[in-house]
Amino acid sequence: MTANEATPLRIGILGAARVAPMALIKPASTSDEVVVAAVAARDTSRAHAFAAKHDIARVHESYEALIADPELEAIYVPLPNSLHGRWTRAALATGKHVLCEKPFTANAAEAGQVAELAATSDRVVMEAFHYRYHPLFLRIEQIIASGELGKLERVEATLCYPLPMSSDIRYNYSLAGGATMDAGCYAVHMARTFGGGTPEVLWAQAKLREKNVDRAMTAELQFPGGPTGRIHCSMWSAHLLQMSAKVVGDRGELRVINPFMPQLFHRLSIRSANGKRVERFSRRASYAYQLDAFAAAVLRDESVKTTPQDAVENMTVIDAIYRTAGLSLREPS
């Protein structure tokens, strides 16, 4: 460990990204265990403006200078998808812990390279699937494990939202963009977790924004042991806004509205031999729970749920979906 409970974890941000205030800066502002201490961006003037707006003490002139800063223990990587692996490796090489935005890397092969490097270090490397740390999701896992729903038969996960701007980097193939990389990585991760393993992709169909860039994707899955599943995601389709999941067993069914950002709104409904009920949970941000988990892992050696090996399995399914849909895999840059 590089820190202790009496000293807040000092973390630097690679890039003045739009997600950083919600995912890190705001949660850190209410934490006694984390301080956002530095930022760097390709455009130094943008980094200075970002630092001034968010009260960040130090601005570095380059990504390299930030990860080399000896006063930082950890790095947050919210860069474009194609750069995640490169800068996670670079941060590990300087002895930093890493909180990396999803998807972990551009493809499964790169995820494996990062996972191998992480395994040979004593650093915490965590993929930022924030919803995974919220009490709502932990409760769903508990219900499935309890056997209340009976033998698992099917899982489904859907995340659709509107992103009409074709110039957005999430549609940029060279930056490892596409709906399955952005929204779909959540749906795949959730289906995998509920399904209890890494599924085979039976079929997949994409709707394209342009060559190799999916604006929507649907895939049918087969899990070890028999359960089937489906993921559906889009950044532009007839399903403008849809965030849901379903778990079906032979003795019951669970449905959840908005398991991905439950702090905004959510509804968990269960039907089983115990009757029908609705459960609700904390409106505290899933990002705050995620940051708690990251700090606990660094400061107290607690385990995390979104490990590099978990990321390898997620990227393996994403790669299989792209192959099955007849699209090229994303590549690192």
Stockholm file with secondary structure:
# STOCKHOLM 1.0

chainA/1-333         MTANEATPLRIGILGAARVAPMALIKPASTSDEVVVAAVAARDTSRAHAFAAKHDIARVHESYEALIADPELEAIYVPLPNSLHGRWTRAALATGKHVLCEKPFTANAAEAGQVAELAATSDRVVMEAFHYRYHPLFLRIEQIIASGELGKLERVEATLCYPLPMSSDIRYNYSLAGGATMDAGCYAVHMARTFGGGTPEVLWAQAKLREKNVDRAMTAELQFPGGPTGRIHCSMWSAHLLQMSAKVVGDRGELRVINPFMPQLFHRLSIRSANGKRVERFSRRASYAYQLDAFAAAVLRDESVKTTPQDAVENMTVIDAIYRTAGLSLREPS
#=GR chainA/1-333 SS CCCCTTSCEEEEEESCCTTHIIIIIHHHHTCSSEEEEEEECSSHHHHHHHHHHHTCSEEESSHHHHHTCTTCCEEEECSCGGGHHHHHHHHHHTTCEEEECSSSSSSHHHHHHHHHHHHTSSCCEEECCGGGGSHHHHHHHHHHHHTTTCSEEEEEEEEECCCCCTTSGGGCGGGTCSHHHHTHHHHHHHHHHHHTSCCEEEEEEEEEEETTEEEEEEEEEECTTSCEEEEEEESSSSCCSEEEEEEEETTEEEEEECCSSTTTCCEEEEEETTEEEEECCCCSCHHHHHHHHHHHHHHHCCCCSSCHHHHHHHHHHHHHHHHHTTCCCCCCC
#=GC SS_cons         CCCCTTSCEEEEEESCCTTHIIIIIHHHHTCSSEEEEEEECSSHHHHHHHHHHHTCSEEESSHHHHHTCTTCCEEEECSCGGGHHHHHHHHHHTTCEEEECSSSSSSHHHHHHHHHHHHTSSCCEEECCGGGGSHHHHHHHHHHHHTTTCSEEEEEEEEECCCCCTTSGGGCGGGTCSHHHHTHHHHHHHHHHHHTSCCEEEEEEEEEEETTEEEEEEEEEECTTSCEEEEEEESSSSCCSEEEEEEEETTEEEEEECCSSTTTCCEEEEEETTEEEEECCCCSCHHHHHHHHHHHHHHHCCCCSSCHHHHHHHHHHHHHHHHHTTCCCCCCC
//
